[in-house]
Amino acid sequence: MSLRRLVLWRHGETDYNAAGRMQGHLDSALTEVGWNQARFAVPALARFEPDLVIASDLRRATDTATVLTEAIGVPLRIDKRLRETHLGEWQGRTGAEVDVDYPGDRARWRVDATWAPPGGESRVEVAARAAEVVNDLLSGDEPLETVLLAAHGGLITALTAGLLALPVEAWPQLGGIHNCHWVELSRRDGVWRLNAYNAGMYG
C-alpha cells in the first residue's frame, strides 16, 4: 500500500480565535466550543479510516487530534513542521492593532504568498516545511493509505496550494479554513487532486 489520501484538519476554536487575535506560533488553548467542535467532527472523519494522525506540536492542534485518535484508536504522532505560519511581530495582536502599526501590510500579505510579516514566514515557506512531512510519508515504507494531518488554517491552505502545484500568484484565491473543517486530497499517478475544501460538520 502507498499513501493515496490526505485529510488536512484544522484545530477547533481557541481563546485567541474567540478574541480575534493572531496566533501564529503562540500556544493558545481550545475553548469549550473548540473541544465540542472536535468531538462533533469525529464521526465524519472516522469514515476516512485514517491509518495515522500527525499533529502540529502546538496544543490547539494536538488536543484536537487527540479527540479523534482516542475515539477511533488510531496512532498519533507529533511533528513541529506542521505548526502554523510564524507571524513574527504580529503574533498576539488583533488585525486592527496590526493595521495601526503596519498600515497596508495585512492587505499585501493576503494577496502575495511570497511576502512575510516582519520577523515571520511567508506562505511559500510554510508550504515547503509542511511538504517535507508529506514527502517523508511518500518515501517511507509504512503501509499507509490515508493519513490525517491535524494542523492550522494558514498551513493547510498553503500546503494545499503547494501540493496541487498551483501558480504562486493564484494561492490567495483559496479561501480560509473554518475551525475543525478539513481538506481532502487524493493521489493518483503521482498527482494530488482536490476532493473537498473547507468541508465540515455544522451543528
C-alpha positions as CSV (number, residue, x, y, z in Angstrom):
1,M,0.0,0.0,0.0
2,S,1.1,3.6,-0.6
3,L,-0.3,6.9,0.5
4,R,-3.3,7.8,-1.6
5,R,-5.3,10.2,0.6
6,L,-4.5,13.1,2.9
7,V,-7.0,14.8,5.2
8,L,-5.9,18.2,6.5
9,W,-7.9,19.1,9.6
10,R,-7.9,22.5,11.3
11,H,-8.0,22.7,15.1
12,G,-11.1,23.7,17.0
13,E,-11.8,27.3,18.2
14,T,-9.2,28.7,20.6
15,D,-9.3,31.6,23.1
16,Y,-7.3,33.7,20.6
17,N,-9.8,32.9,17.8
18,A,-12.6,34.0,20.0
19,A,-10.8,37.2,20.8
20,G,-9.9,37.9,17.2
21,R,-6.1,37.7,17.9
22,M,-3.5,36.3,15.5
23,Q,-1.9,33.2,16.9
24,G,1.0,32.0,14.7
25,H,3.4,30.0,16.9
26,L,1.8,31.2,20.2
27,D,0.4,28.2,22.1
28,S,-3.2,29.1,22.6
29,A,-5.8,26.8,24.2
30,L,-9.0,25.3,22.8
31,T,-12.2,26.9,24.2
32,E,-15.1,24.6,25.2
33,V,-16.6,25.4,21.8
34,G,-13.4,24.2,20.2
35,W,-13.4,20.9,22.2
36,N,-17.1,20.3,21.2
37,Q,-16.3,21.1,17.5
38,A,-13.6,18.4,17.6
39,R,-16.0,15.9,19.2
40,F,-18.7,16.7,16.7
41,A,-16.4,16.1,13.7
42,V,-15.2,12.7,14.8
43,P,-17.9,10.6,13.1
44,A,-17.3,12.3,9.8
45,L,-13.6,12.0,10.0
46,A,-13.7,8.4,11.2
47,R,-15.3,7.5,7.8
48,F,-11.9,8.3,6.2
49,E,-10.4,5.4,8.2
50,P,-7.1,7.1,8.7
51,D,-4.1,4.8,9.3
52,L,-2.2,7.5,11.2
53,V,-2.8,11.0,12.5
54,I,0.1,13.5,12.6
55,A,-0.5,16.7,14.6
56,S,1.3,20.0,15.0
57,D,3.0,20.3,18.3
58,L,1.0,23.4,19.2
59,R,-1.5,22.2,21.8
60,R,-4.6,23.5,20.0
61,A,-3.8,21.0,17.1
62,T,-2.5,18.2,19.4
63,D,-5.6,18.5,21.6
64,T,-7.9,18.5,18.6
65,A,-6.2,15.4,17.2
66,T,-6.3,13.6,20.5
67,V,-10.1,13.8,20.5
68,L,-10.1,11.8,17.2
69,T,-7.4,9.3,17.9
70,E,-8.8,8.4,21.3
71,A,-12.2,7.9,19.8
72,I,-11.2,5.7,16.9
73,G,-8.0,4.1,18.2
74,V,-5.5,5.4,15.6
75,P,-1.8,6.2,16.3
76,L,-0.9,9.8,16.9
77,R,2.5,11.4,16.0
78,I,3.6,15.0,16.7
79,D,5.6,17.0,14.2
80,K,6.6,20.6,14.7
81,R,6.8,21.1,10.9
82,L,3.0,21.3,11.0
83,R,3.0,24.4,13.1
84,E,1.0,27.4,11.9
85,T,2.7,30.3,10.0
86,H,5.1,32.2,12.2
87,L,3.6,35.7,12.2
88,G,6.6,37.5,13.7
89,E,5.7,40.8,15.2
90,W,2.0,40.4,14.5
91,Q,1.6,37.4,16.9
92,G,-0.8,38.1,19.7
93,R,-2.3,41.2,18.1
94,T,-5.7,41.8,16.6
95,G,-6.0,42.8,12.9
96,A,-6.9,46.3,13.9
97,E,-3.8,46.6,16.0
98,V,-1.6,45.4,13.2
99,D,-3.2,47.8,10.8
100,V,-2.3,50.7,13.1
101,D,1.4,49.8,13.2
102,Y,1.8,48.3,9.8
103,P,-0.7,50.1,7.5
104,G,-1.4,48.2,4.3
105,D,0.8,45.2,5.2
106,R,-2.1,42.8,6.0
107,A,-3.6,43.6,2.6
108,R,-0.3,42.9,0.9
109,W,0.1,39.7,2.9
110,R,-3.3,38.4,1.8
111,V,-2.5,38.8,-1.9
112,D,1.2,37.8,-2.0
113,A,2.1,34.3,-0.8
114,T,5.8,35.2,-1.0
115,W,5.6,38.1,1.4
116,A,6.1,37.5,5.2
117,P,5.1,39.6,8.2
118,P,8.1,41.3,9.9
119,G,10.1,38.5,11.6
120,G,7.7,35.8,10.3
121,E,7.2,33.4,7.4
122,S,5.7,33.6,4.0
123,R,3.0,31.1,2.9
124,V,5.5,29.6,0.4
125,E,8.0,28.9,3.3
126,V,5.2,27.3,5.3
127,A,4.1,25.1,2.4
128,A,7.7,24.0,1.9
129,R,8.2,22.8,5.5
130,A,4.8,21.1,5.6
131,A,5.5,19.4,2.3
132,E,8.5,17.7,4.0
133,V,6.1,15.8,6.2
134,V,4.2,14.6,3.1
135,N,7.4,13.7,1.3
136,D,8.5,11.7,4.3
137,L,5.3,9.7,4.1
138,L,5.6,9.1,0.4
139,S,9.2,7.9,0.7
140,G,8.7,5.8,3.7
141,D,7.9,2.0,3.8
142,E,4.9,2.1,6.2
143,P,1.7,0.6,4.8
144,L,-0.3,3.9,5.0
145,E,-3.2,4.6,2.6
146,T,-4.8,7.5,4.4
147,V,-3.1,10.0,6.8
148,L,-4.8,12.8,8.6
149,L,-2.7,15.9,9.4
150,A,-4.1,18.0,12.3
151,A,-2.8,21.4,11.8
152,H,-3.7,25.1,11.3
153,G,-5.7,27.2,8.8
154,G,-2.8,29.0,7.2
155,L,-0.6,25.9,6.9
156,I,-3.5,23.9,5.4
157,T,-4.2,26.5,2.8
158,A,-0.5,26.8,1.9
159,L,0.1,23.1,1.8
160,T,-3.0,22.5,-0.3
161,A,-1.8,25.1,-2.9
162,G,1.6,23.6,-2.9
163,L,0.5,20.0,-3.3
164,L,-1.8,21.0,-6.2
165,A,1.1,22.8,-7.8
166,L,-1.0,26.0,-8.2
167,P,0.9,29.0,-9.5
168,V,2.1,31.0,-6.5
169,E,0.2,34.1,-7.7
170,A,-3.0,32.0,-7.5
171,W,-2.6,30.9,-3.9
172,P,-4.6,33.7,-2.4
173,Q,-7.6,32.5,-4.4
174,L,-8.0,29.7,-1.9
175,G,-10.3,30.8,1.0
176,G,-9.7,30.2,4.6
177,I,-10.5,27.0,6.6
178,H,-13.1,27.2,9.4
179,N,-12.3,25.7,12.8
180,C,-12.5,21.9,12.7
181,H,-13.1,21.9,9.0
182,W,-10.9,20.0,6.6
183,V,-9.4,19.5,3.1
184,E,-9.4,16.1,1.4
185,L,-6.7,15.3,-1.2
186,S,-6.3,12.1,-3.2
187,R,-3.2,11.0,-5.1
188,R,-3.3,9.2,-8.4
189,D,-0.5,8.7,-10.9
190,G,1.8,10.8,-8.8
191,V,-0.5,13.8,-8.9
192,W,-2.6,15.3,-6.0
193,R,-6.2,16.1,-6.7
194,L,-8.6,18.2,-4.5
195,N,-11.7,16.2,-3.4
196,A,-13.1,18.6,-0.8
197,Y,-12.1,22.0,0.6
198,N,-13.3,23.6,3.8
199,A,-15.6,20.7,4.4
200,G,-17.1,20.2,7.9
201,M,-19.9,19.5,10.2
202,Y,-22.3,22.1,11.5
203,G,-24.5,21.7,14.5
